Amino acid sequence: MKYKREIKVALLVIVCGFLVYFGLNFLKGVDIFSPVKHYVGVFDNISGLTEQAPVYVRGYKVGQVDKIAYDYTQEKAFTITISLDKNIQLTEPAEMRLFDDGLLGGKAIEVVVPVGSVEGKHIYAEGDTLPASVVTGLLETLQEGFMAKLDNAIENLDSLIVKVNTQIDDQALAQTLANVERISNDLSASARDIKKVTGTQLPGIIQNADTMITDAKLVIRDVKEANLQATIANVNGVVDSVQTILTTRQGTLGLLLNDSNLYQHIDSTVVSVDNLVTDLKSNPKRYVHFSLFGGKDKSEKKKK
């Protein structure tokens, strides 16, 4: 055939082109043999979402992000185009959500599909724009809470530093520190004095204490060795003898203590002696007759 070689080359180019197209889509995760539908979502921030990111319905992958368009002039600048399995019908209130795909910070799209019959509900067609929202991830939640607490801690730390500076500038604190320093110096001086006393006088005091303890031991030993029981027995005998003398009428002391008549006689005798001494002092001539020259008394001369 005249064009046989050209036909082979053309078929080879077609096959190579198909393989390249299939290979690229396979690497992108696109199944070219499965029919899909495309939907659009608009976001103001996609937080690192990339093309070929997975699209899930209830945690099951049903498609991928095909295209991300960016318009700087719009507030919601990001237009996301996703492809879904053609068998999935989206009705109101279906929603497209951007969320964290794992703890490493990857982003993915989740399509919320309403449960129940689709009768009487608006069905989204190919290329329609779905409502879009962003779900705060775990890391972002922790970061926001941590940053709020960090800000509060910084404010408290700043207030604390201001209060500390105020206290440091206060004269009362300076006076207190000066008093503490003076007390410390006094304690150091006292410690030196105690150390000096301990080194010089304490050995003598300890030696005297040892001597006193030794003497006390000797006294205790002498008391133990003394015939203390015999001494106590003798004292008890003397006490008994004295008690016997005091309670009986035998002997002068017993009669004196127990005989009332003897007491009365002695008392009257003492009174008489007292009267005699008084009269002797009043009239000494009545009892004493003497003359310096041996003369007689005038009364005797009168009698003659």
PEJOPE-V794857 format. One record per backbone hydrogen bond with DSSP energy under -1.0 kcal/mol. CO is the residue of the C=O (numbers start at 0). NH is the residue of the N-H. Records with the same first field share a line. If there is no record, write none. Layout:
# PEJOPE-V794857
CO=NH, NH
This chain:
# PEJOPE-V794857
2=6
3=7
4=8
5=9
6=10
7=11
8=12
9=13
10=14
11=15
12=16
13=17
14=18
15=19
16=20
17=21
18=22
19=23
20=24
21=25
22=26
23=27
24=29
30=33
34=85
36=83
37=126
38=81
39=129
40=79
42=77
49=52
52=64
53=108
54=61, 62
55=110
56=59
59=56
62=54
63=82
64=51
66=80
68=78
70=73
74=76
76=70
77=42
78=68
79=40
80=65, 66
81=38
82=63
83=36
84=87
89=123
90=93
94=111
95=132
96=109
97=134
98=107
99=101
105=100
107=98
108=55
109=96
111=94
117=120
121=91
124=127
127=39
130=95
132=97
136=140
137=141
138=142
139=143
140=144
141=145
142=146
143=147
144=148
145=149
146=150
147=151
148=152
149=153
150=154
151=155
152=156
153=157
154=158
155=159
156=160
157=161
158=162
159=163
160=164
161=165
162=166
163=167
164=168
169=173
170=174
171=175
172=176
173=177
174=178
175=179
176=180
177=181
178=182
179=183
180=184
181=185
182=186
183=187
184=188
185=189
186=190
187=191
188=192
189=193
190=194
191=195
192=196
193=197
194=198
195=199
196=200, 201
200=204
201=205
202=206
203=207
204=208
205=209
206=210
207=211
208=212
209=213
210=214
211=215
212=216
213=217
214=218
215=219
216=220
217=221
218=222
219=223
220=224
221=225
225=227
226=230
227=231
228=232
229=233
230=234
231=235
232=236
233=237
234=238
235=239
236=240
237=241
238=242
239=243
240=244
241=245
242=246
243=247
250=254
251=255
252=256
253=257
254=258
258=262
259=263
260=264
261=265
262=266
263=267
264=268
265=269
266=270
267=271
268=272
269=273
270=274
271=275
272=276
273=277
274=278
275=279
276=280
277=281
278=282
283=287
296=300
297=301
298=302
299=303
